[in-house]
Amino acid sequence: MASGASKPTAFMLLILNMGLYFFMIIISSWIINHGIVRSRESAAILTIPARIFPIYFPMGNLATGFFIILSLLAGVVGFTSSITGLYNLFLWNAPSIHATYASSLASLSLTLLAMGFACKEINIGWTDSVLRTLEVVTIIVSGTQLLCTVATHV
């Protein structure tokens, strides 16, 4: 069973991750809504292969679509994982700690995938300030999720 010293650390990291993932959900949802509203006028000038994708993001670059969808998915899975992790942390027995670790590992893998697309978007070039904020939050939450995964496994 996990040691008692990592329980407060895991609790604080789960609270922090829950807030960061909620912030990530809000920003990526706003960007998707903005892309849906402006896609008709922005995508009218594009050629046929680019016009097939139903959401065209007027800000960012070609990696923006993948990054936004994956960050929304990682945000929802991470937020749910943090809530169930807090519940399992209050129980504090061996099966609940293993369940917390498994859900934390799943959200870590999705967050690292979104972080990879965030790094690719930074590497490609110019992005809007809202996208930069989402990139920074994604990179920060991937580090804190890694620490949370380690804290629940210890």
N, CA, C and O of each residue as an XYZ file, in Angstrom:
616
protein
N       0.843     -1.161      0.000
C       0.000      0.000      0.000
C       0.893      1.231      0.000
O       2.042      1.171      0.438
N       0.375      2.325     -0.482
C       1.163      3.545     -0.593
C       1.452      4.122      0.787
O       0.708      3.902      1.743
N       2.537      4.856      0.862
C       2.920      5.426      2.156
C       2.026      6.616      2.496
O       1.433      7.229      1.609
N       1.935      6.934      3.778
C       1.082      8.022      4.224
C       1.648      9.398      3.937
O       0.909     10.382      3.971
N       2.943      9.495      3.653
C       3.557     10.798      3.403
C       3.183     11.355      2.040
O       3.218     12.571      1.852
N       2.826     10.505      1.081
C       2.505     11.000     -0.256
C       1.040     11.399     -0.399
O       0.655     11.947     -1.432
N       0.213     11.136      0.616
C      -1.205     11.472      0.519
C      -1.438     12.981      0.426
O      -2.203     13.396     -0.444
N      -0.826     13.838      1.270
C      -1.053     15.286      1.102
C      -0.481     15.823     -0.210
O      -1.048     16.738     -0.809
N       0.634     15.257     -0.653
C       1.221     15.693     -1.916
C       0.308     15.337     -3.076
O       0.077     16.164     -3.958
N      -0.206     14.134     -3.088
C      -1.116     13.713     -4.147
C      -2.409     14.524     -4.104
O      -2.959     14.865     -5.151
N      -2.898     14.836     -2.902
C      -4.121     15.633     -2.773
C      -3.927     17.025     -3.364
O      -4.782     17.500     -4.112
N      -2.830     17.680     -3.043
C      -2.579     19.031     -3.564
C      -2.361     19.004     -5.080
O      -2.830     19.894     -5.788
N      -1.658     17.996     -5.574
C      -1.445     17.899     -7.016
C      -2.744     17.597     -7.764
O      -2.946     18.089     -8.875
N      -3.620     16.797     -7.168
C      -4.905     16.529     -7.802
C      -5.783     17.781     -7.849
O      -6.474     18.019     -8.839
N      -5.755     18.575     -6.784
C      -6.510     19.835     -6.782
C      -5.948     20.784     -7.837
O      -6.705     21.400     -8.587
N      -4.623     20.904     -7.897
C      -3.984     21.768     -8.896
C      -4.293     21.291    -10.308
O      -4.611     22.101    -11.178
N      -4.204     19.997    -10.543
C      -4.495     19.454    -11.872
C      -5.953     19.652    -12.249
O      -6.260     19.923    -13.410
N      -6.851     19.522    -11.288
C      -8.258     19.723    -11.586
C      -8.506     21.151    -12.066
O      -9.250     21.365    -13.024
N      -7.894     22.116    -11.414
C      -8.035     23.507    -11.851
C      -7.388     23.761    -13.203
O      -7.965     24.451    -14.044
N      -6.199     23.211    -13.424
C      -5.523     23.411    -14.706
C      -6.259     22.728    -15.852
O      -6.364     23.284    -16.946
N      -6.763     21.534    -15.604
C      -7.524     20.846    -16.653
C      -8.835     21.576    -16.952
O      -9.256     21.632    -18.107
N      -9.482     22.133    -15.934
C     -10.705     22.898    -16.169
C     -10.400     24.137    -17.004
O     -11.160     24.477    -17.911
N      -9.289     24.815    -16.703
C      -8.862     25.974    -17.487
C      -8.557     25.560    -18.924
O      -8.860     26.295    -19.864
N      -7.963     24.396    -19.089
C      -7.651     23.867    -20.415
C      -8.932     23.565    -21.201
O      -8.996     23.826    -22.402
N      -9.940     23.023    -20.538
C     -11.226     22.747    -21.184
C     -11.885     24.042    -21.632
O     -12.415     24.116    -22.740
N     -11.859     25.059    -20.785
C     -12.496     26.335    -21.118
C     -11.836     26.974    -22.330
O     -12.526     27.409    -23.252
N     -10.513     27.037    -22.341
C      -9.818     27.694    -23.453
C     -10.002     26.919    -24.750
O     -10.296     27.520    -25.783
N      -9.835     25.601    -24.722
C      -9.969     24.836    -25.963
C     -11.416     24.824    -26.462
O     -11.640     24.805    -27.672
N     -12.389     24.836    -25.573
C     -13.785     24.925    -25.994
C     -14.073     26.267    -26.644
O     -14.799     26.332    -27.636
N     -13.514     27.338    -26.096
C     -13.697     28.656    -26.698
C     -13.078     28.712    -28.091
O     -13.671     29.277    -29.010
N     -11.892     28.131    -28.252
C     -11.226     28.149    -29.554
C     -12.014     27.325    -30.572
O     -12.118     27.724    -31.731
N     -12.567     26.191    -30.163
C     -13.383     25.388    -31.078
C     -14.648     26.146    -31.458
O     -15.043     26.133    -32.624
N     -15.285     26.799    -30.506
C     -16.473     27.597    -30.805
C     -16.122     28.733    -31.760
O     -16.872     29.007    -32.697
N     -14.997     29.392    -31.533
C     -14.558     30.476    -32.407
C     -14.269     29.948    -33.809
O     -14.574     30.610    -34.801
N     -13.682     28.759    -33.889
C     -13.410     28.159    -35.186
C     -14.671     27.771    -35.926
O     -14.729     27.909    -37.148
N     -15.682     27.289    -35.224
C     -16.943     26.914    -35.864
C     -17.665     28.150    -36.378
O     -18.203     28.141    -37.485
N     -17.680     29.211    -35.583
C     -18.373     30.431    -35.987
C     -17.711     31.067    -37.203
O     -18.398     31.533    -38.112
N     -16.391     31.089    -37.224
C     -15.699     31.771    -38.306
C     -15.259     30.869    -39.436
O     -14.616     31.345    -40.372
N     -15.578     29.573    -39.392
C     -15.077     28.652    -40.414
C     -15.744     28.869    -41.769
O     -15.104     28.659    -42.800
N     -16.984     29.275    -41.798
C     -17.672     29.458    -43.081
C     -17.019     30.571    -43.891
O     -16.781     30.410    -45.088
N     -16.731     31.682    -43.256
C     -16.142     32.798    -43.994
C     -14.648     32.610    -44.235
O     -14.119     33.086    -45.240
N     -13.969     31.930    -43.332
C     -12.521     31.757    -43.481
C     -12.166     30.632    -44.439
O     -11.188     30.742    -45.177
N     -12.932     29.564    -44.443
C     -12.605     28.405    -45.265
C     -13.143     28.521    -46.683
O     -12.874     27.642    -47.502
N     -13.890     29.567    -47.003
C     -14.435     29.715    -48.352
C     -13.336     29.953    -49.382
O     -13.515     29.630    -50.557
N     -12.218     30.506    -48.967
C     -11.144     30.808    -49.903
C     -10.152     29.658    -50.048
O      -9.239     29.742    -50.869
N     -10.306     28.598    -49.279
C      -9.369     27.478    -49.312
C      -9.674     26.531    -50.469
O     -10.764     26.549    -51.040
N      -8.691     25.711    -50.795
C      -8.894     24.699    -51.830
C      -9.670     23.519    -51.245
O      -9.942     23.473    -50.045
N     -10.016     22.577    -52.104
C     -10.899     21.470    -51.720
C     -10.368     20.620    -50.567
O     -11.153     20.369    -49.652
N      -9.126     20.153    -50.513
C      -8.757     19.279    -49.380
C      -8.855     19.976    -48.029
O      -9.225     19.343    -47.040
N      -8.536     21.253    -47.965
C      -8.609     21.960    -46.690
C     -10.046     22.307    -46.333
O     -10.360     22.478    -45.155
N     -10.918     22.415    -47.315
C     -12.305     22.768    -47.053
C     -13.112     21.581    -46.539
O     -14.217     21.768    -46.031
N     -12.587     20.370    -46.660
C     -13.310     19.176    -46.220
C     -13.413     19.127    -44.704
O     -14.441     18.707    -44.172
N     -12.358     19.551    -43.993
C     -12.397     19.546    -42.532
C     -13.439     20.548    -42.063
O     -13.359     21.718    -42.439
N     -14.416     20.140    -41.256
C     -15.539     21.033    -40.938
C     -15.172     22.229    -40.066
O     -15.897     23.225    -40.060
N     -14.074     22.157    -39.337
C     -13.677     23.271    -38.487
C     -12.343     23.795    -38.998
O     -11.339     23.083    -38.969
N     -12.333     25.014    -39.457
C     -11.101     25.653    -39.888
C     -10.759     26.712    -38.846
O     -11.579     27.581    -38.551
N      -9.572     26.645    -38.298
C      -9.181     27.591    -37.264
C      -8.508     28.797    -37.905
O      -7.444     28.662    -38.509
N      -9.113     29.972    -37.780
C      -8.539     31.151    -38.428
C      -7.261     31.648    -37.765
O      -6.536     32.451    -38.353
N      -6.974     31.192    -36.568
C      -5.723     31.574    -35.906
C      -4.803     30.372    -35.880
O      -5.258     29.234    -35.990
N      -3.519     30.615    -35.736
C      -2.570     29.526    -35.614
C      -2.046     29.037    -36.956
O      -2.018     29.780    -37.938
N      -1.636     27.784    -36.979
C      -1.061     27.196    -38.175
C      -1.709     25.848    -38.440
O      -2.789     25.573    -37.917
N      -1.074     25.002    -39.239
C      -1.703     23.743    -39.627
C      -1.765     22.714    -38.510
O      -2.535     21.759    -38.611
N      -0.993     22.872    -37.460
C      -1.051     21.940    -36.332
C      -2.124     22.322    -35.320
O      -2.358     21.586    -34.361
N      -2.775     23.455    -35.520
C      -3.742     23.960    -34.543
C      -4.940     23.037    -34.369
O      -5.371     22.805    -33.239
N      -5.482     22.514    -35.442
C      -6.662     21.649    -35.352
C      -6.410     20.411    -34.514
O      -7.216     20.067    -33.649
N      -5.299     19.740    -34.764
C      -4.968     18.549    -33.983
C      -4.700     18.907    -32.525
O      -5.123     18.193    -31.615
N      -3.998     20.010    -32.312
C      -3.674     20.425    -30.948
C      -4.924     20.758    -30.148
O      -5.039     20.361    -28.988
N      -5.851     21.474    -30.746
C      -7.057     21.897    -30.019
C      -7.929     20.693    -29.675
O      -8.404     20.578    -28.546
N      -8.142     19.804    -30.629
C      -8.983     18.629    -30.372
C      -8.355     17.745    -29.301
O      -9.051     17.270    -28.403
N      -7.040     17.518    -29.387
C      -6.381     16.680    -28.385
C      -6.312     17.350    -27.019
O      -6.385     16.670    -25.996
N      -6.171     18.669    -26.987
C      -6.144     19.331    -25.679
C      -7.521     19.313    -25.030
O      -7.621     19.217    -23.807
N      -8.587     19.404    -25.827
C      -9.930     19.277    -25.251
C     -10.150     17.865    -24.721
O     -10.698     17.690    -23.633
N      -9.731     16.869    -25.472
C      -9.870     15.482    -25.027
C      -9.035     15.211    -23.779
O      -9.506     14.571    -22.839
N      -7.800     15.697    -23.773
C      -6.942     15.510    -22.601
C      -7.494     16.270    -21.400
O      -7.389     15.794    -20.270
N      -8.077     17.434    -21.628
C      -8.659     18.202    -20.534
C      -9.840     17.495    -19.887
O      -9.956     17.459    -18.662
N     -10.709     16.937    -20.708
C     -11.886     16.234    -20.165
C     -11.466     14.969    -19.419
O     -11.957     14.698    -18.323
N     -10.557     14.196    -20.017
C     -10.104     12.966    -19.354
C      -9.325     13.299    -18.082
O      -9.489     12.626    -17.065
N      -8.479     14.330    -18.130
C      -7.706     14.713    -16.954
C      -8.563     15.263    -15.834
O      -8.314     14.970    -14.664
N      -9.580     16.063    -16.172
C     -10.478     16.598    -15.155
C     -11.249     15.470    -14.479
O     -11.383     15.453    -13.255
N     -11.753     14.534    -15.270
C     -12.468     13.390    -14.716
C     -11.542     12.510    -13.883
O     -11.937     11.993    -12.838
N     -10.313     12.346    -14.353
C      -9.336     11.559    -13.601
C      -8.997     12.220    -12.271
O      -8.794     11.532    -11.271
N      -8.934     13.542    -12.251
C      -8.644     14.245    -10.994
C      -9.786     14.111     -9.998
O      -9.555     13.936     -8.801
N     -11.014     14.193    -10.489
C     -12.164     14.055     -9.590
C     -12.241     12.640     -9.014
O     -12.434     12.469     -7.810
N     -12.091     11.631     -9.866
C     -12.124     10.257     -9.355
C     -10.897      9.956     -8.503
O     -10.968      9.152     -7.574
N      -9.772     10.597     -8.813
C      -8.576     10.427     -7.988
C      -8.762     10.994     -6.597
O      -8.295     10.409     -5.620
N      -9.449     12.142     -6.494
C      -9.729     12.705     -5.168
C     -10.641     11.790     -4.360
O     -10.443     11.605     -3.160
N     -11.646     11.216     -5.032
C     -12.536     10.297     -4.336
C     -11.779      9.056     -3.853
O     -11.952      8.612     -2.718
N     -10.949      8.513     -4.724
C     -10.179      7.324     -4.350
C      -9.110      7.638     -3.312
O      -8.728      6.771     -2.526
N      -8.634      8.864     -3.307
C      -7.643      9.260     -2.311
C      -8.265      9.334     -0.915
O      -7.600      9.053      0.083
N      -9.539      9.713     -0.852
C     -10.212      9.736      0.446
C     -10.434      8.324      0.987
O     -10.427      8.113      2.200
N     -10.630      7.362      0.092
C     -10.801      5.972      0.543
C      -9.494      5.398      1.068
O      -9.473      4.761      2.121
N      -8.406      5.620      0.341
C      -7.030      5.280      0.722
C      -6.869      3.810      1.107
O      -6.391      3.489      2.195
N      -7.272      2.934      0.206
C      -6.936      1.526      0.333
C      -6.279      1.077     -0.972
O      -6.258      1.829     -1.946
N      -5.756     -0.117     -0.993
C      -4.933     -0.556     -2.122
C      -5.676     -0.564     -3.461
O      -5.121     -0.063     -4.439
N      -6.883     -1.095     -3.564
C      -7.547     -1.071     -4.877
C      -7.868      0.347     -5.371
O      -7.779      0.621     -6.567
N      -8.234      1.234     -4.460
C      -8.558      2.593     -4.902
C      -7.312      3.357     -5.336
O      -7.376      4.169     -6.259
N      -6.184      3.107     -4.684
C      -4.936      3.762     -5.087
C      -4.499      3.248     -6.459
O      -3.991      4.019     -7.273
N      -4.689      1.960     -6.722
C      -4.350      1.413     -8.035
C      -5.268      1.977     -9.120
O      -4.824      2.221    -10.242
N      -6.531      2.182     -8.796
C      -7.452      2.788     -9.758
C      -7.066      4.240    -10.034
O      -7.146      4.702    -11.172
N      -6.650      4.956     -8.992
C      -6.196      6.335     -9.171
C      -4.955      6.388    -10.042
O      -4.828      7.260    -10.901
N      -4.046      5.459     -9.821
C      -2.822      5.420    -10.619
C      -3.133      5.106    -12.078
O      -2.537      5.703    -12.975
N      -4.049      4.186    -12.331
C      -4.384      3.813    -13.707
C      -5.045      4.969    -14.455
O      -4.703      5.237    -15.606
N      -5.984      5.652    -13.813
C      -6.625      6.787    -14.481
C      -5.654      7.951    -14.644
O      -5.731      8.694    -15.623
N      -4.745      8.110    -13.694
C      -3.730      9.157    -13.810
C      -2.769      8.863    -14.954
O      -2.324      9.778    -15.647
N      -2.454      7.607    -15.151
C      -1.571      7.213    -16.247
C      -2.241      7.415    -17.603
O      -1.584      7.816    -18.564
N      -3.543      7.141    -17.688
C      -4.272      7.369    -18.945
C      -4.340      8.852    -19.280
O      -4.143      9.239    -20.431
N      -4.618      9.684    -18.277
C      -4.669     11.128    -18.556
C      -3.277     11.685    -18.825
O      -3.140     12.650    -19.577
N      -2.246     11.101    -18.229
C      -0.880     11.531    -18.520
C      -0.518     11.256    -19.971
O       0.116     12.086    -20.624
N      -0.914     10.102    -20.475
C      -0.573      9.777    -21.863
C      -1.269     10.716    -22.847
O      -0.655     11.144    -23.824
N      -2.536     11.041    -22.606
C      -3.227     11.990    -23.477
C      -2.654     13.398    -23.349
O      -2.560     14.125    -24.338
N      -2.275     13.779    -22.142
C      -1.707     15.105    -21.942
C      -0.339     15.223    -22.603
O      -0.007     16.270    -23.157
N       0.450     14.167    -22.549
C       1.746     14.199    -23.218
C       1.588     14.240    -24.733
O       2.400     14.858    -25.421
N       0.562     13.597    -25.256
C       0.291     13.682    -26.687
C      -0.109     15.106    -27.081
O       0.350     15.624    -28.099
N      -0.963     15.733    -26.276
C      -1.331     17.129    -26.541
C      -0.131     18.053    -26.378
O      -0.001     19.031    -27.114
N       0.747     17.756    -25.419
C       1.945     18.564    -25.246
C       2.873     18.437    -26.453
O       3.533     19.407    -26.830
N       2.929     17.269    -27.054
C       3.723     17.095    -28.260
C       3.218     17.964    -29.390
O       4.010     18.570    -30.111
N       1.902     18.032    -29.553
C       1.347     18.914    -30.576
C       1.537     20.378    -30.214
O       1.688     21.214    -31.105
N       1.533     20.708    -28.925
C       1.804     22.087    -28.510
C       3.235     22.470    -28.852
O       3.486     23.574    -29.334
N       4.163     21.572    -28.608
C       5.563     21.853    -28.968
C       5.729     21.962    -30.470
O       6.516     22.780    -30.947
N       5.002     21.153    -31.222
C       5.061     21.241    -32.682
C       4.489     22.564    -33.161
O       5.016     23.170    -34.093
N       3.418     23.012    -32.531
C       2.831     24.290    -32.908
C       3.767     25.451    -32.582
O       3.856     26.412    -33.345
N       4.455     25.363    -31.468
C       5.447     26.386    -31.128
C       6.585     26.357    -32.139
O       7.102     27.405    -32.525
N       6.973     25.169    -32.566
C       8.068     25.015    -33.513
C       7.703     25.543    -34.906
O       8.547     26.125    -35.587
N       6.451     25.344    -35.331
C       6.044     25.777    -36.672
C       6.046     27.291    -36.790
O       6.530     27.834    -37.783
N       5.515     27.972    -35.795
C       5.576     29.424    -35.917
C       4.484     30.169    -35.203
O       4.038     29.777    -34.125
N       4.064     31.238    -35.813
C       3.202     32.240    -35.220
C       1.898     31.652    -34.720
O       1.236     30.878    -35.412
N       1.538     32.039    -33.484
C       0.249     31.650    -32.918
C      -0.372     32.852    -32.220
O       0.314     33.820    -31.890
N      -1.650     32.776    -32.006
C      -2.398     33.814    -31.317
C      -2.104     33.759    -29.817
O      -1.570     32.764    -29.327
N      -2.449     34.821    -29.091
C      -2.163     34.848    -27.654
C      -2.989     33.817    -26.881
O      -2.526     33.284    -25.873
N      -4.195     33.538    -27.343
C      -5.018     32.528    -26.677
C      -4.400     31.147    -26.874
O      -4.389     30.331    -25.952
N      -3.886     30.888    -28.071
C      -3.230     29.611    -28.320
C      -1.942     29.479    -27.516
O      -1.618     28.391    -27.038
N      -1.209     30.573    -27.365
C      -0.007     30.522    -26.532
C      -0.352     30.194    -25.093
O       0.353     29.429    -24.436
N      -1.436     30.773    -24.608
C      -1.872     30.473    -23.248
C      -2.210     28.990    -23.110
O      -1.831     28.357    -22.124
N      -2.917     28.437    -24.086
C      -3.265     27.023    -24.047
C      -2.019     26.152    -24.152
O      -1.938     25.110    -23.502
N      -1.048     26.567    -24.961
C       0.199     25.810    -25.065
C       0.942     25.787    -23.736
O       1.443     24.745    -23.314
N       1.010     26.936    -23.082
C       1.709     27.014    -21.791
C       0.993     26.182    -20.736
O       1.639     25.469    -19.968
N      -0.338     26.267    -20.690
C      -1.104     25.483    -19.717
C      -0.932     23.992    -19.985
O      -0.834     23.203    -19.045
N      -0.893     23.600    -21.248
C      -0.709     22.187    -21.584
C       0.655     21.687    -21.147
O       0.775     20.576    -20.630
N       1.677     22.491    -21.349
C       3.023     22.086    -20.944
C       3.130     22.014    -19.421
O       3.746     21.091    -18.888
N       2.537     22.979    -18.719
C       2.577     22.962    -17.257
C       1.796     21.784    -16.695
O       2.260     21.111    -15.774
N       0.611     21.530    -17.245
C      -0.215     20.445    -16.709
C       0.391     19.081    -17.024
O       0.142     18.122    -16.293
N       1.172     18.968    -18.082
C       1.831     17.682    -18.327
C       2.892     17.405    -17.266
O       3.073     16.258    -16.858
N       3.588     18.431    -16.822
C       4.559     18.248    -15.737
C       3.905     17.930    -14.413
O       4.358     17.041    -13.692
N       2.832     18.655    -14.080
C       2.158     18.389    -12.804
C       1.440     17.043    -12.829
O       1.331     16.382    -11.796
N       0.947     16.629    -13.999
C       0.313     15.317    -14.086
C       1.346     14.212    -13.934
O       1.049     13.163    -13.362
N       2.550     14.431    -14.435
C       3.618     13.454    -14.234
C       3.963     13.334    -12.753
O       4.145     12.229    -12.241
N       4.053     14.469    -12.066
C       4.317     14.431    -10.624
C       3.180     13.759     -9.861
O       3.419     13.024     -8.903
N       1.945     14.011    -10.286
C       0.788     13.397     -9.623
C       0.775     11.889     -9.848
O       0.436     11.130     -8.940
N       1.140     11.454    -11.043
C       1.201     10.025    -11.326
C       2.265      9.361    -10.463
O       2.056      8.269     -9.936
N       3.400     10.023    -10.322
C       4.469      9.479     -9.482
C       4.046      9.475     -8.013
O       4.335      8.518     -7.295
N       3.367     10.530     -7.556
C       2.954     10.618     -6.152
C       1.915      9.555     -5.800
O       1.924      9.033     -4.685
N       1.014      9.225     -6.741
C       0.041      8.179     -6.425
C       0.640      6.788     -6.540
O       0.116      5.837     -5.960
N       1.728      6.661     -7.279
C       2.368      5.355     -7.421
C       3.314      5.046     -6.273
O       3.569      3.878     -5.979
N       3.830      6.066     -5.626
C       4.828      5.861     -4.545
C       4.167      5.193     -3.354
O       4.825      4.934     -2.347
